[in-house]
Amino acid sequence: MNQPIIQLEGLTKKYGDFVAVDHLDLSIRKGEIFGLLGPNGAGKSTTILMMLGLTEPTSGCVKVCGIDSTVHPIDVKRRVGYLPDDVGFYEQLSGRENLLYTARLNGFSWPEARRRVDALLQRIGLQDASEKKAGKYSRGMRQRLGLADVLVKNPEVIILDEPTLGIDPIGVREFLDLIVTLSREEHITVLLSSHHLHQVQQVCDRVGIFVAGKLLAQGNVMELSQALFSDQEPYIVEAEIEGTTVVGTGDALESRLLELKGVVSVRIKNERLYVGGVRDVAAEVARIVVHAGFALKYLHTKEYGLDDIYTKYFEGGEVYGKTA
């Protein structure tokens, strides 16, 4: 998992005076699902085009599967599958016929192509619609067919550029679940480019926050949360308890909770208990509260999610330091 399969160093793309991608450094490990998160126009698609060798960088280096995409773009394309936001198919052909055509273009014999295509159609859940013309497919079905299309050549990396646009919520969940299953079972590296925060948080091992051509930060949600909210306690355990109005017992409880590793603050107001810290101490809080003789009526951990992190990065236009 530690071997980089995508490596970008100082990657820059300019169109005249406009800088679309600005000195981008990024390392994606083999087998992980990495989310490139940013608003439309941030430079995500331009970065992907440089990874695929479809446009040349102004400066910097891009390697995919150890291959320089600028110098050997065809070799990269042989090992990478790319799914754009809108997939084009021969609409008069069936889904199966489209996949067979792709398989033949990638050098599979007819028997090999049929075996692989039939297996993929079953894997993505389109076996019952395989003979239906692609022009009659729904948006969600087209994206599933597109995923099968990029998997035909057995790629090491798949790049998905806004793959869930226009799909209904149930279809989105099914599509993302399929991505995770394929990545875990086939050990495929996935780069998911999106501006949908909850979708990225749902499936990605790590996230890169990308805006105005710059990668502002990268890491998993916990790392980003701890880096951004260290002064605001990234975890807050909230509990409702009985017995805190008894003289002296509240102070004793507060003292015991403050002894917990990672706890920064404890606040008790009426029957509400708030414990702030740099890690999730919910289980330990519950144990201490109960052992102290209090009745625990409710307990919940508030953790800063990707929406909080995203908002924090763009508050007042501030740019925070990168995390590994």
Backbone bond lengths (Angstrom), bond angles and torsions (degrees), N, CA, C in turn:
res aa  C-N    CA-C-N  psi(-1)  N-CA   C-N-CA  omega(-1)  CA-C   N-CA-C  phi
1 M - - - 1.472 - - 1.522 112.26 -
2 N 1.330 119.12 -14.13 1.457 120.86 -175.54 1.517 113.02 -92.13
3 Q 1.327 117.72 -7.92 1.452 121.20 -177.58 1.531 110.35 -78.59
4 P 1.344 118.27 121.76 1.466 119.41 178.96 1.525 110.61 -68.64
5 I 1.309 116.60 131.12 1.458 120.11 175.71 1.529 110.37 -108.95
6 I 1.345 116.35 -19.85 1.465 122.49 171.43 1.519 107.21 -126.12
7 Q 1.334 116.36 124.93 1.469 120.79 -177.23 1.527 109.12 -133.56
8 L 1.334 116.19 116.43 1.460 121.71 177.20 1.522 108.40 -116.35
9 E 1.330 115.94 130.58 1.460 120.65 -178.63 1.522 109.62 -131.82
10 G 1.333 116.31 114.60 1.458 121.42 178.15 1.510 113.92 59.42
11 L 1.327 116.87 27.44 1.463 120.99 -173.86 1.526 110.87 -67.16
12 T 1.331 115.97 123.77 1.464 122.19 -176.03 1.518 110.08 -135.64
13 K 1.324 115.98 137.59 1.456 121.11 175.38 1.526 109.18 -134.51
14 K 1.340 115.56 122.06 1.457 121.31 179.19 1.525 109.83 -118.44
15 Y 1.328 114.77 143.28 1.461 121.96 170.92 1.526 105.90 -119.17
16 G 1.330 115.76 94.52 1.451 119.32 -172.92 1.520 109.33 67.05
17 D 1.322 116.56 -124.14 1.463 121.16 179.00 1.533 112.34 -88.15
18 F 1.338 115.80 -8.00 1.465 119.30 -177.60 1.524 110.41 -86.43
19 V 1.323 116.65 127.20 1.462 122.22 178.92 1.527 108.52 -99.09
20 A 1.340 116.41 106.91 1.468 120.78 -178.66 1.519 111.50 -80.75
21 V 1.336 116.31 -38.44 1.465 122.17 177.61 1.521 106.96 -133.90
22 D 1.333 115.89 128.93 1.463 120.72 -167.99 1.529 111.64 -119.77
23 H 1.340 116.40 97.74 1.465 123.05 174.09 1.535 112.19 48.10
24 L 1.305 113.99 60.29 1.465 121.35 -175.79 1.523 111.14 -84.56
25 D 1.325 116.13 124.30 1.466 123.22 172.69 1.523 108.13 -113.71
26 L 1.319 116.31 124.61 1.463 119.63 -177.25 1.522 109.38 -154.81
27 S 1.324 115.26 136.06 1.460 121.56 177.01 1.525 108.59 -128.87
28 I 1.334 116.53 122.80 1.460 121.78 179.87 1.522 108.45 -116.65
29 R 1.321 115.55 127.58 1.459 120.72 -174.70 1.522 111.83 -82.22
30 K 1.302 114.91 154.78 1.461 121.41 178.83 1.529 110.17 -62.54
31 G 1.319 116.51 130.13 1.451 121.93 174.76 1.511 115.76 89.39
32 E 1.337 119.07 -4.33 1.465 119.31 -178.11 1.531 111.27 -94.44
33 I 1.317 114.65 161.70 1.464 121.62 172.95 1.521 106.71 -105.42
34 F 1.315 116.17 113.83 1.462 121.82 -176.04 1.522 109.26 -111.23
35 G 1.327 116.45 129.68 1.453 121.25 179.17 1.510 111.98 -101.77
36 L 1.317 116.55 123.13 1.462 121.79 174.88 1.527 106.47 -97.75
37 L 1.312 114.93 103.73 1.464 121.38 -170.28 1.518 111.18 -107.22
38 G 1.317 116.24 128.62 1.454 119.66 177.53 1.513 110.72 -178.86
39 P 1.320 117.61 163.03 1.465 121.18 -179.56 1.520 111.01 -69.39
40 N 1.321 115.55 164.84 1.461 119.96 174.99 1.525 109.47 -59.38
41 G 1.333 116.42 137.30 1.452 120.98 -178.89 1.512 114.45 86.95
42 A 1.340 116.96 6.39 1.467 120.04 -177.64 1.523 112.73 -75.85
43 G 1.326 117.65 -18.67 1.465 121.30 -177.98 1.512 113.09 111.02
44 K 1.330 117.71 8.79 1.466 121.05 -177.60 1.530 111.50 -64.17
45 S 1.332 116.21 -48.48 1.469 119.76 -177.59 1.523 111.32 -66.55
46 T 1.326 117.21 -37.02 1.469 120.38 177.19 1.523 110.37 -62.59
47 T 1.333 116.76 -40.61 1.462 120.93 177.12 1.519 110.73 -61.02
48 I 1.326 116.67 -43.65 1.469 121.30 179.59 1.524 110.70 -62.98
49 L 1.316 117.56 -41.79 1.466 120.85 178.96 1.520 111.15 -61.06
50 M 1.335 117.30 -37.32 1.465 119.96 177.01 1.528 111.20 -69.98
51 M 1.324 117.65 -35.92 1.465 120.54 176.19 1.523 111.51 -61.19
52 L 1.322 115.49 -36.97 1.465 120.68 -177.05 1.527 112.62 -86.40
53 G 1.320 117.17 -4.19 1.465 120.08 -178.43 1.507 113.01 75.29
54 L 1.345 117.23 20.43 1.458 121.22 -179.30 1.531 112.10 -89.43
55 T 1.324 116.64 -13.54 1.457 121.92 170.82 1.522 107.49 -148.07
56 E 1.324 115.88 145.85 1.462 119.62 -175.53 1.526 110.86 -89.70
57 P 1.327 117.03 139.65 1.462 119.56 176.25 1.524 110.76 -70.74
58 T 1.315 115.74 152.26 1.464 120.62 173.37 1.525 109.66 -70.43
59 S 1.318 115.74 -37.66 1.465 121.47 175.75 1.518 108.56 -158.53
60 G 1.324 115.74 168.97 1.453 120.64 -179.81 1.518 112.14 94.42
61 C 1.315 114.92 -179.11 1.458 121.39 -174.59 1.524 110.19 -131.48
62 V 1.327 116.09 140.49 1.460 121.78 176.30 1.534 108.98 -132.36
63 K 1.323 115.77 123.27 1.466 121.06 177.42 1.521 109.78 -126.15
64 V 1.319 114.85 133.66 1.456 121.83 176.86 1.519 107.85 -127.32
65 C 1.316 116.70 126.39 1.466 122.29 -174.97 1.526 110.60 57.43
66 G 1.330 116.42 32.60 1.453 121.62 179.26 1.516 114.38 77.90
67 I 1.334 117.88 6.53 1.467 122.85 -176.25 1.524 109.47 -111.27
68 D 1.324 116.17 134.99 1.460 121.48 176.63 1.531 108.90 -71.77
69 S 1.326 116.16 113.94 1.463 120.77 -175.65 1.517 113.16 -66.20
70 T 1.323 117.17 -27.78 1.461 120.88 -179.89 1.511 111.86 -75.06
71 V 1.336 115.92 -39.32 1.467 120.97 -176.42 1.531 111.69 -84.76
72 H 1.343 116.80 -37.89 1.473 120.74 -176.03 1.531 110.72 -128.42
73 P 1.333 117.54 64.74 1.465 119.49 -176.04 1.533 113.84 -64.68
74 I 1.317 117.85 -33.94 1.467 120.34 -179.02 1.522 110.64 -65.66
75 D 1.335 116.87 -40.19 1.462 120.59 178.82 1.533 110.92 -63.60
76 V 1.329 116.22 -36.63 1.461 119.82 177.68 1.528 109.90 -66.09
77 K 1.317 117.15 -44.81 1.467 121.40 -177.54 1.525 111.57 -62.18
78 R 1.329 117.08 -29.14 1.465 119.58 178.29 1.519 112.38 -66.83
79 R 1.336 115.98 -24.29 1.468 120.19 -173.94 1.518 113.88 -111.49
80 V 1.332 116.11 -1.23 1.466 120.67 -176.55 1.524 109.75 -125.23
81 G 1.324 116.62 135.30 1.453 121.77 172.89 1.512 109.84 -103.44
82 Y 1.323 116.88 137.41 1.463 121.37 -175.91 1.519 110.30 -125.07
83 L 1.325 116.07 125.27 1.463 121.67 177.50 1.522 108.81 -117.05
84 P 1.343 118.17 105.63 1.470 120.55 178.14 1.520 110.72 -75.21
85 D 1.334 116.00 178.37 1.468 119.26 -177.71 1.517 112.73 -69.91
86 D 1.320 117.43 -22.29 1.467 120.73 177.99 1.521 108.13 -136.99
87 V 1.324 116.57 113.30 1.452 121.34 -173.82 1.518 109.87 -89.35
88 G 1.327 115.87 137.73 1.456 120.39 176.77 1.518 111.67 -99.30
89 F 1.332 116.05 131.45 1.460 121.32 177.25 1.523 109.38 -130.28
90 Y 1.331 116.06 164.77 1.461 120.81 169.56 1.525 106.12 -77.44
91 E 1.330 115.95 104.00 1.458 120.18 -168.09 1.510 113.33 -71.39
92 Q 1.339 117.97 -19.36 1.456 120.01 178.54 1.528 111.79 -82.79
93 L 1.350 115.75 -10.58 1.463 120.75 177.23 1.525 109.82 -95.09
94 S 1.327 115.62 156.12 1.464 119.64 176.68 1.525 109.83 -73.86
95 G 1.334 115.33 167.41 1.458 118.95 176.63 1.516 111.26 -57.68
96 R 1.310 116.29 -43.59 1.472 121.22 -179.43 1.531 111.00 -63.91
97 E 1.317 117.04 -41.82 1.464 120.52 -179.54 1.527 110.76 -65.16
98 N 1.318 117.46 -37.80 1.464 120.26 176.74 1.525 111.02 -61.49
99 L 1.334 116.42 -44.09 1.461 119.87 -179.84 1.520 111.76 -67.87
100 L 1.312 116.53 -38.60 1.475 119.44 177.51 1.524 110.67 -62.16
101 Y 1.316 116.57 -39.40 1.470 121.02 177.93 1.520 110.52 -60.96
102 T 1.338 116.70 -45.41 1.461 121.06 178.15 1.525 111.08 -62.88
103 A 1.322 116.57 -42.22 1.465 120.49 179.65 1.522 111.46 -61.81
104 R 1.315 116.46 -42.06 1.468 120.05 179.44 1.529 110.93 -66.49
105 L 1.351 116.73 -38.31 1.462 120.10 177.15 1.523 111.54 -62.19
106 N 1.347 116.38 -28.95 1.461 121.02 179.70 1.519 112.68 -90.53
107 G 1.314 117.41 13.03 1.464 120.82 170.28 1.515 116.67 90.55
108 F 1.323 118.90 7.48 1.458 120.37 177.98 1.531 110.16 -77.24
109 S 1.316 116.25 141.70 1.462 120.13 173.05 1.528 108.55 -69.29
110 W 1.354 116.75 165.95 1.458 118.81 -179.43 1.535 111.93 -58.89
111 P 1.338 119.79 -47.19 1.476 118.63 179.08 1.530 112.28 -61.65
112 E 1.341 117.00 -41.22 1.466 120.60 178.66 1.520 110.72 -64.90
113 A 1.335 116.51 -42.42 1.456 121.44 -179.12 1.527 110.55 -61.75
114 R 1.328 116.76 -44.75 1.468 120.11 -179.02 1.525 110.93 -63.18
115 R 1.326 116.25 -44.04 1.465 119.49 -179.76 1.531 111.34 -62.55
116 R 1.313 115.64 -45.47 1.469 119.23 -177.01 1.527 110.88 -68.45
117 V 1.307 117.50 -43.78 1.464 121.26 -178.55 1.525 110.98 -63.99
118 D 1.320 117.91 -43.69 1.467 120.54 -179.82 1.529 111.05 -64.14
119 A 1.317 115.96 -38.62 1.469 119.81 178.25 1.523 110.86 -65.76
120 L 1.333 117.82 -41.28 1.459 121.88 -179.84 1.528 111.61 -68.05
121 L 1.331 116.85 -39.96 1.457 119.93 178.98 1.524 111.01 -61.26
122 Q 1.314 116.42 -38.38 1.463 119.86 176.95 1.521 110.40 -69.62
123 R 1.334 115.86 -39.56 1.467 120.42 -177.19 1.523 111.52 -63.91
124 I 1.308 117.77 -38.41 1.472 120.36 -177.00 1.525 112.60 -93.46
125 G 1.331 117.21 0.31 1.452 120.38 175.60 1.514 115.45 80.24
126 L 1.334 117.60 28.78 1.463 120.84 179.28 1.529 112.64 -115.62
127 Q 1.330 117.50 14.21 1.459 118.99 -176.54 1.531 112.28 -61.39
128 D 1.334 117.00 -33.58 1.470 119.82 -179.01 1.527 112.45 -76.39
129 A 1.333 116.90 -17.70 1.471 120.32 179.20 1.519 111.57 -111.38
130 S 1.326 117.16 15.71 1.470 120.75 -172.61 1.529 112.94 -65.24
131 E 1.347 117.69 -28.92 1.467 120.36 -178.29 1.527 112.31 -94.53
132 K 1.322 115.97 0.24 1.461 120.49 177.91 1.519 109.87 -77.24
133 K 1.323 117.27 141.40 1.467 120.50 179.68 1.531 109.90 -62.89
134 A 1.332 116.10 137.76 1.464 121.00 -177.21 1.521 111.60 -60.35
135 G 1.338 116.97 -29.49 1.461 120.80 179.04 1.514 113.44 -65.78
136 K 1.327 116.84 -15.32 1.464 121.94 179.89 1.531 111.80 -99.46
137 Y 1.320 117.00 0.12 1.462 120.01 -178.77 1.528 110.85 -73.38
138 S 1.330 115.49 146.53 1.470 120.61 171.51 1.524 109.17 -72.27
139 R 1.334 116.30 170.17 1.473 120.92 178.90 1.532 111.05 -58.42
140 G 1.330 116.56 -45.02 1.463 120.12 179.81 1.508 112.34 -64.30
141 M 1.330 117.11 -39.38 1.468 121.13 178.52 1.527 110.61 -66.24
142 R 1.316 116.65 -37.92 1.469 120.28 179.08 1.537 110.86 -63.91
143 Q 1.337 116.11 -39.37 1.459 118.78 179.30 1.529 111.09 -68.92
144 R 1.315 116.82 -36.92 1.468 119.62 175.02 1.519 110.58 -63.54
145 L 1.331 115.49 -43.96 1.463 119.78 177.63 1.524 110.26 -63.22
146 G 1.335 116.26 -38.07 1.463 120.21 177.03 1.513 111.86 -62.93
147 L 1.334 116.81 -38.79 1.457 120.47 177.53 1.520 110.61 -64.18
148 A 1.329 116.84 -42.78 1.468 120.02 176.03 1.520 110.43 -61.99
149 D 1.321 116.47 -37.43 1.465 121.36 -178.88 1.527 111.64 -62.39
150 V 1.354 117.03 -40.04 1.470 119.01 -179.83 1.532 110.83 -77.47
151 L 1.336 116.88 -21.50 1.467 120.19 -178.99 1.527 113.03 -86.06
152 V 1.327 116.82 -12.77 1.465 120.62 -176.91 1.523 111.60 -54.39
153 K 1.332 116.67 -42.45 1.462 119.57 -175.49 1.520 113.46 -86.06
154 N 1.343 116.59 9.73 1.468 121.87 177.47 1.523 111.40 57.72
155 P 1.342 118.16 60.84 1.470 121.26 -174.71 1.523 112.38 -75.03
156 E 1.323 115.44 157.68 1.463 121.26 173.35 1.525 110.97 -84.63
157 V 1.331 115.92 -27.34 1.460 122.54 -177.83 1.520 108.47 -132.99
158 I 1.340 116.77 138.07 1.461 119.16 168.73 1.520 108.20 -122.11
159 I 1.319 115.09 136.06 1.462 122.63 -179.72 1.521 107.85 -113.89
160 L 1.329 115.98 122.79 1.458 122.24 -176.63 1.523 108.65 -115.80
161 D 1.326 116.48 116.31 1.460 121.63 -176.75 1.525 109.01 -104.47
162 E 1.336 116.91 103.44 1.463 123.40 -178.41 1.539 110.72 48.94
163 P 1.335 118.38 57.13 1.468 120.48 -171.03 1.520 115.11 -74.99
164 T 1.336 118.75 -12.25 1.464 119.98 -173.84 1.522 113.46 -106.12
165 L 1.334 117.62 8.42 1.462 119.95 -179.77 1.524 110.17 -60.81
166 G 1.320 115.93 130.36 1.454 120.45 175.36 1.511 115.60 80.33
167 I 1.330 118.29 5.07 1.463 121.41 179.36 1.531 108.60 -97.59
168 D 1.326 116.51 141.69 1.459 120.28 179.72 1.529 109.97 -68.59
169 P 1.356 117.58 161.00 1.473 120.94 -174.04 1.521 114.52 -55.04
170 I 1.333 117.94 -40.92 1.464 120.05 179.34 1.526 110.21 -66.07
171 G 1.336 115.97 -41.81 1.458 120.12 178.33 1.519 112.34 -63.65
172 V 1.332 116.20 -37.67 1.466 120.90 177.76 1.520 110.24 -61.73
173 R 1.335 116.64 -48.41 1.463 120.47 -179.14 1.528 111.45 -60.76
174 E 1.328 116.36 -43.10 1.461 120.26 179.98 1.525 110.89 -65.56
175 F 1.331 116.50 -39.78 1.464 120.55 -179.47 1.528 110.58 -65.94
176 L 1.333 116.92 -44.90 1.464 120.30 -179.79 1.528 111.55 -66.74
177 D 1.329 116.94 -38.44 1.467 119.82 176.15 1.519 110.47 -61.21
178 L 1.329 116.28 -38.57 1.459 121.10 178.81 1.525 110.77 -64.33
179 I 1.335 117.11 -40.50 1.465 121.70 178.39 1.527 110.49 -60.49
180 V 1.328 116.63 -46.76 1.458 120.83 -179.32 1.527 110.79 -62.75
181 T 1.322 116.89 -44.20 1.470 121.12 179.88 1.521 111.20 -60.86
182 L 1.320 116.38 -45.96 1.459 120.58 -179.61 1.526 111.38 -63.53
183 S 1.324 116.03 -42.52 1.463 119.67 -179.73 1.518 111.22 -62.64
184 R 1.334 116.40 -44.86 1.463 120.15 -176.69 1.526 112.16 -71.30
185 E 1.323 116.75 -41.50 1.463 119.87 -175.07 1.527 112.80 -82.19
186 E 1.331 116.59 -35.09 1.466 120.38 -177.80 1.535 112.29 -98.76
187 H 1.344 117.40 -3.19 1.474 123.06 -179.58 1.526 111.23 57.46
188 I 1.321 115.26 40.39 1.460 121.34 179.20 1.528 109.36 -91.43
189 T 1.322 116.56 136.10 1.459 121.44 174.22 1.527 108.76 -80.15
190 V 1.323 116.74 133.34 1.460 121.24 -177.26 1.525 109.97 -122.18
191 L 1.328 116.14 128.00 1.464 121.91 170.27 1.516 106.65 -109.88
192 L 1.329 116.59 114.68 1.459 122.53 -178.37 1.518 109.35 -109.41
193 S 1.325 116.06 113.94 1.463 121.27 177.77 1.522 108.48 -97.92
194 S 1.343 116.06 127.07 1.460 118.82 -175.74 1.522 110.61 -160.68
195 H 1.337 115.33 161.06 1.464 120.09 170.37 1.525 110.10 -113.32
196 H 1.336 117.29 8.36 1.461 122.06 178.62 1.529 109.76 -93.79
197 L 1.317 116.58 105.49 1.460 121.62 -172.74 1.514 112.75 -61.10
198 H 1.332 117.40 -47.95 1.462 119.71 -174.06 1.521 111.99 -66.30
199 Q 1.344 117.01 -31.33 1.457 120.03 178.30 1.525 111.01 -69.42
200 V 1.323 115.96 -41.98 1.457 120.55 178.80 1.528 110.15 -64.26
201 Q 1.330 116.52 -44.59 1.462 120.33 -179.54 1.519 111.01 -64.25
202 Q 1.316 117.49 -31.41 1.456 122.57 -176.48 1.522 112.38 -67.09
203 V 1.330 118.22 -36.32 1.466 119.39 -169.30 1.528 115.63 -120.03
204 C 1.327 118.60 -17.57 1.467 119.67 -168.77 1.530 113.05 -90.18
205 D 1.339 115.04 141.19 1.459 120.97 174.42 1.526 110.60 -73.37
206 R 1.337 115.81 -41.02 1.464 121.49 177.78 1.520 108.81 -137.35
207 V 1.332 114.28 161.66 1.461 120.54 -176.83 1.520 109.00 -133.18
208 G 1.329 116.23 141.36 1.452 122.02 170.13 1.520 108.56 -114.95
209 I 1.327 117.10 124.67 1.462 121.25 179.62 1.523 108.25 -92.03
210 F 1.325 115.06 120.48 1.460 122.29 -167.49 1.526 109.07 -124.50
211 V 1.320 117.00 126.26 1.462 120.44 177.55 1.521 109.41 -151.66
212 A 1.327 115.22 139.59 1.471 121.95 177.27 1.526 111.76 51.14
213 G 1.330 115.94 40.05 1.455 120.78 176.62 1.506 115.67 78.92
214 K 1.332 117.86 1.56 1.460 121.37 -177.96 1.524 111.07 -115.93
215 L 1.321 115.76 141.53 1.453 121.50 172.06 1.523 107.25 -89.51
216 L 1.327 116.47 107.02 1.454 120.40 -174.51 1.519 112.35 -78.23
217 A 1.326 117.16 -32.71 1.465 120.45 -178.63 1.509 109.31 -165.01
218 Q 1.325 116.19 157.81 1.456 121.16 174.40 1.512 109.28 -148.20
219 G 1.305 115.94 149.20 1.450 122.41 -179.00 1.510 110.06 153.11
220 N 1.344 117.52 -179.82 1.452 117.94 173.50 1.531 109.13 -81.60
221 V 1.319 115.92 171.90 1.461 119.76 -174.25 1.523 111.42 -61.01
222 M 1.327 117.35 -38.61 1.460 120.42 -179.86 1.526 110.93 -64.38
223 E 1.341 116.97 -43.71 1.464 120.49 -179.68 1.526 110.89 -63.49
224 L 1.321 116.59 -43.81 1.454 120.34 179.92 1.521 110.88 -66.01
225 S 1.318 115.80 -40.47 1.457 120.53 179.24 1.519 111.36 -63.10
226 Q 1.327 116.88 -45.84 1.461 120.44 -179.09 1.520 111.60 -65.81
227 A 1.348 116.70 -35.44 1.463 119.98 179.57 1.528 111.52 -69.67
228 L 1.334 116.15 -38.31 1.460 119.93 -174.84 1.513 114.02 -85.78
229 F 1.335 115.78 -34.35 1.459 119.33 -171.43 1.526 112.43 -113.72
230 S 1.335 116.57 23.47 1.458 119.54 -179.29 1.527 111.66 -60.82
231 D 1.332 116.52 -29.82 1.457 119.95 178.41 1.530 111.76 -88.40
232 Q 1.330 116.55 -1.77 1.459 120.38 -178.53 1.539 111.69 -124.38
233 E 1.323 116.02 12.61 1.460 121.51 178.15 1.531 111.29 62.35
234 P 1.330 118.09 94.80 1.461 121.59 -175.70 1.524 114.48 -61.56
235 Y 1.339 118.06 -20.62 1.471 121.48 176.45 1.523 109.43 -123.26
236 I 1.324 115.14 134.42 1.461 120.65 174.59 1.524 108.14 -129.92
237 V 1.334 115.85 118.45 1.456 121.39 176.19 1.520 107.86 -94.29
238 E 1.309 115.26 122.49 1.458 120.88 178.94 1.524 108.88 -111.77
239 A 1.314 116.58 132.04 1.459 120.74 -178.56 1.519 110.32 -137.50
240 E 1.326 114.96 150.01 1.461 121.29 172.54 1.529 107.40 -112.43
241 I 1.329 115.66 122.72 1.457 120.55 -175.42 1.522 110.60 -133.27
242 E 1.319 115.51 162.39 1.460 121.57 175.94 1.523 109.27 -113.14
243 G 1.325 116.48 140.71 1.457 120.40 175.26 1.498 114.61 114.12
244 T 1.343 119.06 -3.98 1.463 121.32 -175.59 1.517 112.63 -74.22
245 T 1.329 117.02 -13.28 1.464 118.47 -179.76 1.522 112.38 -82.35
246 V 1.358 116.62 -9.38 1.458 120.41 177.17 1.525 108.27 -67.62
247 V 1.310 117.97 131.87 1.458 122.69 -174.74 1.527 110.88 -57.93
248 G 1.349 115.60 126.60 1.460 120.69 174.27 1.513 114.87 88.93
249 T 1.337 117.90 -27.84 1.470 118.58 -175.26 1.517 111.63 -69.41
250 G 1.335 117.12 -35.03 1.464 119.79 179.39 1.512 111.84 -63.48
251 D 1.328 117.51 -42.28 1.460 121.02 179.74 1.522 111.05 -64.80
252 A 1.325 117.09 -39.29 1.470 120.45 179.18 1.516 110.95 -65.43
253 L 1.319 116.65 -41.38 1.469 120.93 178.48 1.525 110.43 -63.61
254 E 1.318 115.63 -43.32 1.468 120.22 179.28 1.522 110.82 -59.51
255 S 1.311 117.63 -42.52 1.462 121.74 -179.37 1.521 111.30 -63.24
256 R 1.325 116.98 -42.06 1.471 120.81 -179.37 1.528 111.10 -66.33
257 L 1.325 116.39 -39.12 1.463 120.28 -179.87 1.522 111.59 -68.96
258 L 1.319 117.45 -36.28 1.466 121.05 179.33 1.519 112.59 -67.23
259 E 1.339 116.93 -18.35 1.461 120.91 177.72 1.529 112.39 -77.99
260 L 1.330 117.05 -13.63 1.460 120.24 -179.90 1.530 110.98 -67.10
261 K 1.309 116.06 138.80 1.463 121.15 178.33 1.528 110.00 -63.12
262 G 1.324 117.01 129.14 1.455 122.34 177.39 1.505 114.66 91.16
263 V 1.337 118.54 -7.53 1.460 120.98 179.32 1.530 109.50 -82.00
264 V 1.329 115.50 130.53 1.458 121.77 -177.58 1.524 111.51 -103.49
265 S 1.317 116.57 -37.68 1.460 119.21 -176.42 1.523 110.59 -149.36
266 V 1.330 115.18 152.18 1.468 122.46 174.99 1.514 107.53 -135.44
267 R 1.341 114.86 131.75 1.457 119.49 179.40 1.519 108.82 -134.97
268 I 1.321 116.69 130.59 1.462 121.90 178.72 1.522 108.40 -120.94
269 K 1.314 115.57 123.25 1.463 120.74 179.15 1.516 108.45 -133.94
270 N 1.333 115.21 114.68 1.460 121.34 -174.78 1.528 108.82 55.96
271 E 1.320 118.07 -116.03 1.463 120.17 179.74 1.524 111.81 -106.58
272 R 1.306 117.45 17.63 1.469 122.11 -179.95 1.522 109.83 -106.96
273 L 1.316 114.91 134.26 1.460 122.12 179.34 1.523 108.47 -119.58
274 Y 1.333 116.79 130.46 1.466 122.23 178.76 1.522 108.43 -124.84
275 V 1.339 116.27 121.40 1.460 122.01 -179.74 1.522 108.18 -120.30
276 G 1.334 116.57 114.37 1.455 120.77 -179.68 1.510 111.31 -103.51
277 G 1.357 115.80 141.16 1.458 118.79 -179.42 1.507 112.62 -164.25
278 V 1.324 114.43 -177.31 1.461 121.15 -177.77 1.529 111.74 -96.99
279 R 1.330 117.03 2.69 1.456 120.66 174.75 1.531 108.44 -148.63
280 D 1.326 115.97 167.76 1.452 121.32 -178.69 1.533 109.50 -80.39
281 V 1.326 116.95 112.18 1.469 121.37 -177.86 1.527 110.98 -113.31
282 A 1.332 117.38 24.69 1.460 121.24 -174.49 1.533 112.05 -56.92
283 A 1.329 117.24 -46.47 1.461 120.03 -177.14 1.526 111.36 -63.33
284 E 1.338 116.07 -40.50 1.461 120.14 -179.64 1.520 111.29 -69.94
285 V 1.329 116.91 -37.21 1.462 120.79 177.09 1.524 110.02 -62.31
286 A 1.340 115.99 -45.37 1.463 119.85 -179.89 1.537 110.57 -59.85
287 R 1.340 116.69 -43.63 1.466 120.51 -178.58 1.530 111.09 -63.03
288 I 1.331 116.88 -45.04 1.466 120.71 -178.34 1.524 110.80 -65.74
289 V 1.327 116.63 -43.00 1.464 120.48 -179.31 1.529 110.87 -60.70
290 V 1.338 116.15 -46.56 1.463 120.24 -177.98 1.526 111.06 -68.34
291 H 1.332 116.93 -43.76 1.466 120.35 -179.76 1.525 111.66 -65.34
292 A 1.339 116.83 -25.34 1.453 120.15 178.46 1.530 112.19 -80.21
293 G 1.349 116.02 -1.90 1.452 120.24 175.98 1.512 115.20 92.21
294 F 1.329 116.84 11.46 1.456 119.79 178.71 1.531 110.42 -90.26
295 A 1.312 116.28 153.14 1.466 121.40 174.69 1.530 108.71 -90.21
296 L 1.326 116.56 118.74 1.464 121.67 -178.90 1.529 108.92 -90.86
297 K 1.306 115.96 112.65 1.461 120.70 -175.74 1.536 112.62 -96.84
298 Y 1.346 116.37 -25.66 1.461 119.55 -174.24 1.524 108.24 -163.23
299 L 1.346 117.57 142.04 1.466 121.47 176.51 1.519 109.36 -148.55
300 H 1.320 115.26 135.54 1.470 120.55 -177.50 1.527 109.30 -149.59
301 T 1.330 115.84 140.76 1.469 120.87 176.74 1.517 109.76 -104.24
302 K 1.309 116.42 124.57 1.457 122.43 173.26 1.520 107.97 -95.22
303 E 1.335 115.93 119.02 1.465 120.98 177.33 1.518 108.47 -121.38
304 Y 1.309 116.25 134.17 1.460 119.16 178.70 1.521 109.62 -65.55
305 G 1.332 115.88 124.14 1.453 121.25 -179.78 1.515 111.66 -95.98
306 L 1.328 114.38 -172.82 1.457 120.02 -175.67 1.523 111.50 -66.30
307 D 1.337 117.68 -30.18 1.462 118.98 177.82 1.526 111.04 -66.75
308 D 1.351 116.75 -38.94 1.471 120.48 176.56 1.526 110.55 -65.20
309 I 1.333 115.57 -43.20 1.465 121.26 -179.31 1.520 110.51 -63.07
310 Y 1.318 115.60 -46.49 1.463 121.61 -179.16 1.532 110.64 -59.63
311 T 1.331 115.25 -46.59 1.466 119.95 179.08 1.518 111.16 -61.96
312 K 1.325 116.15 -42.13 1.464 121.24 -178.44 1.526 111.11 -60.97
313 Y 1.330 116.74 -39.99 1.464 119.82 -178.36 1.518 112.76 -65.36
314 F 1.323 116.95 -28.70 1.451 119.45 -175.20 1.510 113.51 -106.00
315 E 1.336 118.00 3.61 1.458 120.40 176.18 1.528 110.25 -63.71
316 G 1.299 116.06 120.21 1.463 120.04 176.54 1.510 113.83 65.29
317 G 1.371 116.88 15.70 1.452 120.24 179.05 1.502 114.04 71.40
318 E 1.345 117.33 15.38 1.453 119.71 -177.85 1.519 111.01 -74.50
319 V 1.314 116.07 146.65 1.455 122.15 175.45 1.511 108.26 -116.20
320 Y 1.319 116.41 121.36 1.452 120.83 -176.73 1.522 109.97 -96.09
321 G 1.323 115.98 166.13 1.447 121.43 -178.15 1.504 112.47 -66.47
322 K 1.317 116.47 155.04 1.458 121.96 -179.60 1.521 109.84 -78.18
323 T 1.346 114.47 154.10 1.445 120.64 172.31 1.504 108.36 -122.64
324 A 1.338 114.85 152.51 1.460 118.33 -177.34 1.509 110.32 -83.64
